[in-house]
Amino acid sequence: MLHRVHLRFNMEIKASEGSIGIPFFAEGNLSDQEVIFGPDSISKLGEVAKELGDRALLVTDSGLAKAGHAERALDYLTRSGLETKLFDRSIENPTDSSVRACAEFARSTEINLIVGLGGGSSMDTAKGCNFLLTNGGKMADYWGVGKANQSMLPLIAIPTTAGTGSECQSFALISDDETHMKMACGDSKALPKVTILDPILTLSQPQRVTACTGIDALAHALESAVCTKSNPGSSRHSSEAFKLIEGNLPAVFSDPENIEARGNMLLGASHAGAAIERSMLGAAHSMANPLTASRGVVHGIAVGLSLPIVMAYNSEEQSVRSVYANLARIIKLVDSDTSDHDASKKLIGRVKELLMLAEFPKSLSELGFTHSEIPNLAQNASKQWTATFNPRPMDASIFEKLYSQLLNPEVCDTDFSEAV
């Protein structure tokens, strides 16, 4: 049951016999990215790889190598005649130095193709390696958009988690070794040429990883829907992502072996990634990064904890409230005649329900944070790039108010209308 989708104006879909219908991944997009979706679609890796190169670097992490996924990918590549080298030392929250290590390894192999296999960290490492290998310098040189002057190698992205959506983005998120600041390095040349979405690969993830990545994908859908760079193209992806994630996340929690729900989550996360690629994120991610940097809070938990309070703050803006209300109506959470105010509150309530199903903490105090840490967290959050795209203005004083509320479990029942 494989679907091949080219993200072009004249979208082409190739499906194997007996396939079931899925939402078109993209329609009317100016992109040459190809998406292959379906159980066991990784078996197509060798076939698509040999169209792009003959000397490949496979980038993954040690855990996936131990799980056998890397060996399987290597087998498909070598059987198709590609000389392939394995780099299995990608780390969680990759840094400039860890990416440099990958690039130095790649320089000795004379590769002409990169394959990223794993979660967002492995794919970010693969993209970062591509920047350094083809354009030189350090990752800070590419912080921002469109700073790579030279062409880049073709990249195949194979996610093993339904979370970051990195497989449909041209950005690599790399941390500075000294400041721990996350650098978003984006360039259209870094967008994967081919993305393979195989839900079977996500079955090996522990339930906690499934929960963290799933909530992260939910946040991507909701933040990209209302950020200042939102547009009709990104909104279509955000809406599709939210429907797929909200409708299938509970099933993945209750029945981890549900391959249909896993597939829909993977597709939803990729839609959310495509939405980010065409727009941006917001203040929930700005608040999450300092929590991770200061106490090592897992990204998905940090984003999930921040999301409802940021949504409550943003919903004081009528235009944002209208978007939230529409999403609530799309999933039949409310009737069509429900007011925007009530519908948006219902949506925030639904997000809280999903966080409860994920068994996430409800407050910063549960994670060991104290009030004395809030000013520093707020300062760091205000420096995050994503904060500049939040639909309501953000500064350190507002972040301080939001973090202060997060020390209390009843975080989203506060009226933020006077916050600015």
Summary of the structure (lengths in Angstrom):
residues: 420
radius of gyration: 20.5
end to end distance: 51.3
largest distance: 63.7
contacts: 1574
relative contact order: 0.10
helix: 53%
strand: 12%
